[in-house]
Amino acid sequence: MDGIITGSEILVKGEEAKPYGYVAAGKDIAEAVKGNRNITVSEGFDMALIPVSDGIGGYAGKVNAVGKISGDLII
């Protein structure tokens, strides 16, 4: 999804586009590896939480959707 959002942003805004989510984190990490920037502790923490929050959100969505479907089928 982050790739689609970033790609759409590039199509609309061109050079002024900014990356989102995993794409932004990957860009920042690549720049840090090249030595062009430093990643702060806060930025690193935020990057580490991206997959955690995605997992929690996906799990919550699954539980809600499956619970509702299962409940409807039982009734």
C-alpha positions as CSV (number, residue, x, y, z in Angstrom):
1,M,0.0,0.0,0.0
2,D,2.8,2.4,0.8
3,G,4.3,1.8,-2.6
4,I,0.9,2.6,-4.3
5,I,0.5,5.8,-2.2
6,T,4.1,6.9,-2.9
7,G,3.8,6.1,-6.6
8,S,0.5,8.1,-6.9
9,E,2.2,11.0,-5.0
10,I,5.0,10.9,-7.6
11,L,2.6,10.9,-10.5
12,V,0.7,13.9,-9.0
13,K,3.5,16.0,-7.5
14,G,6.6,14.8,-9.4
15,E,9.8,16.1,-7.8
16,E,7.9,17.5,-4.8
17,A,6.5,14.0,-3.8
18,K,7.3,12.5,-0.5
19,P,7.5,8.8,0.2
20,Y,5.2,7.1,2.8
21,G,5.5,4.3,5.3
22,Y,7.9,1.5,4.4
23,V,9.1,3.4,1.3
24,A,10.1,6.4,3.4
25,A,11.8,4.2,6.0
26,G,13.8,2.4,3.3
27,K,14.8,5.7,1.7
28,D,16.0,7.1,5.1
29,I,17.9,3.9,5.9
30,A,19.6,4.0,2.4
31,E,20.6,7.6,3.0
32,A,22.0,6.7,6.4
33,V,24.0,3.8,5.0
34,K,25.5,6.1,2.3
35,G,26.5,8.5,5.1
36,N,24.2,11.3,3.8
37,R,22.2,11.5,7.1
38,N,21.9,10.2,10.6
39,I,18.9,8.4,12.0
40,T,17.8,9.6,15.4
41,V,16.6,7.2,18.1
42,S,13.1,8.5,17.7
43,E,13.2,7.9,13.9
44,G,14.6,4.4,14.5
45,F,11.8,3.7,17.0
46,D,9.2,4.9,14.6
47,M,10.7,2.7,11.8
48,A,10.6,-0.3,14.1
49,L,7.0,0.2,15.0
50,I,5.8,0.3,11.3
51,P,5.5,-3.5,11.0
52,V,4.2,-3.9,14.6
53,S,1.4,-1.4,14.0
54,D,0.6,-3.0,10.6
55,G,0.4,-6.4,12.3
56,I,-1.8,-5.2,15.1
57,G,-4.1,-3.4,12.7
58,G,-4.3,-6.5,10.4
59,Y,-5.0,-8.8,13.4
60,A,-7.7,-6.5,14.7
61,G,-9.4,-6.3,11.3
62,K,-9.3,-10.1,10.9
63,V,-10.8,-10.6,14.4
64,N,-13.6,-8.1,13.7
65,A,-14.4,-9.4,10.2
66,V,-14.2,-13.1,11.0
67,G,-16.1,-12.6,14.3
68,K,-18.9,-10.8,12.5
69,I,-19.1,-13.4,9.7
70,S,-19.0,-16.3,12.1
71,G,-21.6,-14.8,14.3
72,D,-23.9,-14.2,11.3
73,L,-23.5,-17.8,10.1
74,I,-24.2,-19.2,13.5
75,I,-27.4,-17.3,14.0
